Amino acid sequence: MASRRWYLPLVLLTTLLMGSTFAVGKLGFADAPPLILAGLRFVLAGGSMVIILHVTHRPLPRGRVAWLKIALVGLLLTAGTTGPAFLSLRTISAGESALLLFTNPLLVVILARLFFGVRYRGRQWAGVVVGLGGVGITLASPITLNAGAGIVLVGSACWAISTLLIARWRIALDVWTLTAYQMLWGGVVLLFWGVLTEPLAVRLSGTLLVIVLWLAFMGSVVQFTIWFFLLHEGDPGKTSAFLFLAPLFGALFGWLLLGQPIGAHVAGGGLLILASIVLVQWPDRSTSDPGVSRAVGSETLR
């Protein structure tokens, strides 16, 4: 198990890096459109990891089916989640986007029950109800109730679906191989999506370079490495419960870097969402499908 001395600092660091990507990404919009910026981030991050995989001789996927599954995961988890999240930042704050994206564990519970027949205890359903109430409060402001909020909720749904697919398929792949190739493929999809729908107005600057490097390496490679280390060395359920810190850091970075106020509706709705995620994610042995049960909160994004 991960050393207790280092466990909490590492948890705080990885969730801080997750939360930072919202505000840092929005800073980059001055020099690059959202989708192209997101595509650059994941092509660089995934490509770097693929090179490391080949140097260290990690196992590669075998067969067409395995590659198709990786492509679908990349489409949903990287392109389908980060694309909407970055697009939402054009009309809502970094804190609001982070809070709404991290409703993903609530959607996992609902979808797992509807499609896989997974049974959950009353505590977890209470978490879903509390979380939906939190979303309603977060969306109560006329500033927030716009297309951006709807777009980021689509991203949350894509994240939830990819989480369930990974758990259901139980893909027999090295976790680093899966992470690297799905990020690379998702990044390619984001770039094509951006080229087709956004103006090619990329302004090369030192600021953009720093932002892309932060998003790719600190916000993706380093963040994923620490997160998977903690999941492997500690209790995955308890570790995943700390995901609730990421949207808090997202709101904090939005305030620090962008001067975005943390309004009462965001603070109140955010507290309910975070409380609901803790209720939903806390380890429970009552579910009927262990693979899907472990998926609740065990997959990370960004």
Secondary structure, DSSP 8 states (H G I E B T S, - for coil): ---HHHHHHHHHHHHHHHHHHHHHHHHGGGTS-HHHHHHHHHHHHHHHHHHHHHHTT-----SHHHHHHHHHHIIIIIIHHHHHHHHHTTTS-HHHHHHHHTTHHHHHHHHHHHHH-----HHHHHHHHHHHHHHHHHTTSTTTSSHHHHHHHHHHHHHHHHHHHHHHHT--S-HHHHHHHHHHHHHHHHHHHHHHHS-------HHHHHHHHIIIIIIIIIHHHHHHHHHHHS-HHHHHGGGGHHHHHHHHHHHHHH-----HHHHHHHHHHHHHHHHHHS--S--S-HHHHHHTTT----
